[in-house]
Amino acid sequence: MTRNEHIVIRSAEPADEQAIAVLSVIDGGDRLPKGQITVAEVDGRIRAAVGSNGASISDPFWPSAELVSMLRVHAELRQSVTRSPRFARPTLRVAAGV
């Protein structure tokens, strides 16, 4: 990767399904990302994807090891935030006899 490339890390959308399928074929991996999938786009093209199942795929013709690392860190941060009690939903408490 060069310094001037624009990298976007985001959740996969239904419109990304075909691009992820093509990337998985190019990657040749036997474990496909499943569940909540996060993708890394470089200059508008998906170059790597990581699923909540831990599986990852990336473009073998692009220096994408750093992208996969970024996606894994992003996924770990997202999981820690959603598990944090600080961000837990408040529970509704009903007084007895009301």
ZADO-1210 file (C-alpha; in nm, 4 decimals, padded with zeros to 6 digits):
<atoms>
<atom x="00.0000" y="00.0000" z="00.0000" code="MET" pos="1"/>
<atom x="00.1110" y="00.3497" z="-00.0658" code="THR" pos="2"/>
<atom x="00.0591" y="00.6521" z="00.1536" code="ARG" pos="3"/>
<atom x="-00.1973" y="00.8165" z="-00.0711" code="ASN" pos="4"/>
<atom x="-00.4460" y="00.5298" z="-00.0956" code="GLU" pos="5"/>
<atom x="-00.7887" y="00.5917" z="00.0511" code="HIS" pos="6"/>
<atom x="-00.8875" y="00.3040" z="00.2834" code="ILE" pos="7"/>
<atom x="-01.2411" y="00.2631" z="00.4147" code="VAL" pos="8"/>
<atom x="-01.3291" y="00.0079" z="00.6826" code="ILE" pos="9"/>
<atom x="-01.7020" y="-00.0576" z="00.7062" code="ARG" pos="10"/>
<atom x="-01.9665" y="-00.3217" z="00.7605" code="SER" pos="11"/>
<atom x="-02.0564" y="-00.5226" z="00.4540" code="ALA" pos="12"/>
<atom x="-02.3879" y="-00.4458" z="00.2888" code="GLU" pos="13"/>
<atom x="-02.6110" y="-00.6699" z="00.0765" code="PRO" pos="14"/>
<atom x="-02.4776" y="-00.4911" z="-00.2330" code="ALA" pos="15"/>
<atom x="-02.1276" y="-00.6209" z="-00.1464" code="ASP" pos="16"/>
<atom x="-02.2279" y="-00.9862" z="-00.1742" code="GLU" pos="17"/>
<atom x="-02.1007" y="-01.0328" z="-00.5295" code="GLN" pos="18"/>
<atom x="-01.7692" y="-00.8542" z="-00.4650" code="ALA" pos="19"/>
<atom x="-01.7114" y="-01.0694" z="-00.1541" code="ILE" pos="20"/>
<atom x="-01.7957" y="-01.3859" z="-00.3507" code="ALA" pos="21"/>
<atom x="-01.5461" y="-01.2910" z="-00.6234" code="VAL" pos="22"/>
<atom x="-01.2830" y="-01.2083" z="-00.3608" code="LEU" pos="23"/>
<atom x="-01.3349" y="-01.5480" z="-00.1950" code="SER" pos="24"/>
<atom x="-01.2783" y="-01.7261" z="-00.5271" code="VAL" pos="25"/>
<atom x="-00.9617" y="-01.5261" z="-00.5955" code="ILE" pos="26"/>
<atom x="-00.8396" y="-01.5894" z="-00.2396" code="ASP" pos="27"/>
<atom x="-00.9013" y="-01.9623" z="-00.2707" code="GLY" pos="28"/>
<atom x="-00.9808" y="-01.9880" z="00.0990" code="GLY" pos="29"/>
<atom x="-01.1943" y="-02.2709" z="00.2282" code="ASP" pos="30"/>
<atom x="-01.3358" y="-02.0719" z="00.5233" code="ARG" pos="31"/>
<atom x="-01.5642" y="-01.7907" z="00.4184" code="LEU" pos="32"/>
<atom x="-01.6419" y="-01.4921" z="00.6387" code="PRO" pos="33"/>
<atom x="-01.9838" y="-01.5402" z="00.7973" code="LYS" pos="34"/>
<atom x="-02.1986" y="-01.3445" z="01.0389" code="GLY" pos="35"/>
<atom x="-02.1190" y="-00.9768" z="01.0718" code="GLN" pos="36"/>
<atom x="-01.8699" y="-00.9083" z="00.7921" code="ILE" pos="37"/>
<atom x="-01.6375" y="-00.6103" z="00.7904" code="THR" pos="38"/>
<atom x="-01.4677" y="-00.5086" z="00.4667" code="VAL" pos="39"/>
<atom x="-01.1684" y="-00.2958" z="00.3738" code="ALA" pos="40"/>
<atom x="-01.2050" y="-00.0913" z="00.0577" code="GLU" pos="41"/>
<atom x="-00.9038" y="00.0604" z="-00.1122" code="VAL" pos="42"/>
<atom x="-00.9887" y="00.3280" z="-00.3655" code="ASP" pos="43"/>
<atom x="-01.3462" y="00.1983" z="-00.3881" code="GLY" pos="44"/>
<atom x="-01.2646" y="-00.1720" z="-00.4311" code="ARG" pos="45"/>
<atom x="-01.3067" y="-00.4373" z="-00.1608" code="ILE" pos="46"/>
<atom x="-00.9630" y="-00.5866" z="-00.0970" code="ARG" pos="47"/>
<atom x="-01.0241" y="-00.7800" z="00.2274" code="ALA" pos="48"/>
<atom x="-01.3087" y="-00.9044" z="00.4468" code="ALA" pos="49"/>
<atom x="-01.3304" y="-01.0548" z="00.7948" code="VAL" pos="50"/>
<atom x="-01.6376" y="-01.2236" z="00.9417" code="GLY" pos="51"/>
<atom x="-01.7491" y="-01.2528" z="01.3019" code="SER" pos="52"/>
<atom x="-01.6686" y="-01.6241" z="01.2680" code="ASN" pos="53"/>
<atom x="-01.2982" y="-01.5278" z="01.2473" code="GLY" pos="54"/>
<atom x="-01.2560" y="-01.6222" z="00.8823" code="ALA" pos="55"/>
<atom x="-01.0892" y="-01.3761" z="00.6486" code="SER" pos="56"/>
<atom x="-01.0344" y="-01.3398" z="00.2763" code="ILE" pos="57"/>
<atom x="-00.8158" y="-01.0978" z="00.0874" code="SER" pos="58"/>
<atom x="-00.6897" y="-01.0158" z="-00.2577" code="ASP" pos="59"/>
<atom x="-00.3711" y="-01.2203" z="-00.3112" code="PRO" pos="60"/>
<atom x="-00.2642" y="-00.9841" z="-00.5902" code="PHE" pos="61"/>
<atom x="-00.2700" y="-00.6840" z="-00.3560" code="TRP" pos="62"/>
<atom x="-00.0594" y="-00.6253" z="-00.0422" code="PRO" pos="63"/>
<atom x="-00.3531" y="-00.6953" z="00.1885" code="SER" pos="64"/>
<atom x="-00.2013" y="-00.8472" z="00.5060" code="ALA" pos="65"/>
<atom x="-00.2154" y="-00.5058" z="00.6760" code="GLU" pos="66"/>
<atom x="-00.5787" y="-00.4656" z="00.5727" code="LEU" pos="67"/>
<atom x="-00.6721" y="-00.7979" z="00.7347" code="VAL" pos="68"/>
<atom x="-00.4896" y="-00.6903" z="01.0519" code="SER" pos="69"/>
<atom x="-00.6813" y="-00.3611" z="01.0571" code="MET" pos="70"/>
<atom x="-01.0104" y="-00.5445" z="01.0082" code="LEU" pos="71"/>
<atom x="-00.9342" y="-00.7835" z="01.2957" code="ARG" pos="72"/>
<atom x="-00.8527" y="-00.4934" z="01.5301" code="VAL" pos="73"/>
<atom x="-01.1700" y="-00.3140" z="01.4211" code="HIS" pos="74"/>
<atom x="-01.3795" y="-00.6270" z="01.4852" code="ALA" pos="75"/>
<atom x="-01.2240" y="-00.6753" z="01.8300" code="GLU" pos="76"/>
<atom x="-01.2939" y="-00.3137" z="01.9239" code="LEU" pos="77"/>
<atom x="-01.6526" y="-00.3414" z="01.8044" code="ARG" pos="78"/>
<atom x="-01.7054" y="-00.6580" z="02.0102" code="GLN" pos="79"/>
<atom x="-01.5565" y="-00.5027" z="02.3243" code="SER" pos="80"/>
<atom x="-01.7795" y="-00.1957" z="02.2893" code="VAL" pos="81"/>
<atom x="-02.0959" y="-00.4020" z="02.2445" code="THR" pos="82"/>
<atom x="-02.0059" y="-00.6189" z="02.5463" code="ARG" pos="83"/>
<atom x="-01.9239" y="-00.3222" z="02.7682" code="SER" pos="84"/>
<atom x="-02.1780" y="-00.2690" z="03.0477" code="PRO" pos="85"/>
<atom x="-02.1462" y="00.1052" z="02.9898" code="ARG" pos="86"/>
<atom x="-02.3230" y="00.0608" z="02.6572" code="PHE" pos="87"/>
<atom x="-02.5747" y="-00.1970" z="02.7767" code="ALA" pos="88"/>
<atom x="-02.9415" y="-00.1225" z="02.7300" code="ARG" pos="89"/>
<atom x="-03.1138" y="-00.0016" z="03.0425" code="PRO" pos="90"/>
<atom x="-03.3623" y="-00.2475" z="03.1827" code="THR" pos="91"/>
<atom x="-03.7184" y="-00.1516" z="03.2578" code="LEU" pos="92"/>
<atom x="-03.8003" y="-00.1838" z="03.6249" code="ARG" pos="93"/>
<atom x="-04.1603" y="-00.2139" z="03.7318" code="VAL" pos="94"/>
<atom x="-04.2582" y="-00.1410" z="04.0879" code="ALA" pos="95"/>
<atom x="-04.4515" y="-00.4193" z="04.2592" code="ALA" pos="96"/>
<atom x="-04.8191" y="-00.3457" z="04.3143" code="GLY" pos="97"/>
<atom x="-04.8473" y="-00.0651" z="04.0604" code="VAL" pos="98"/>
</atoms>
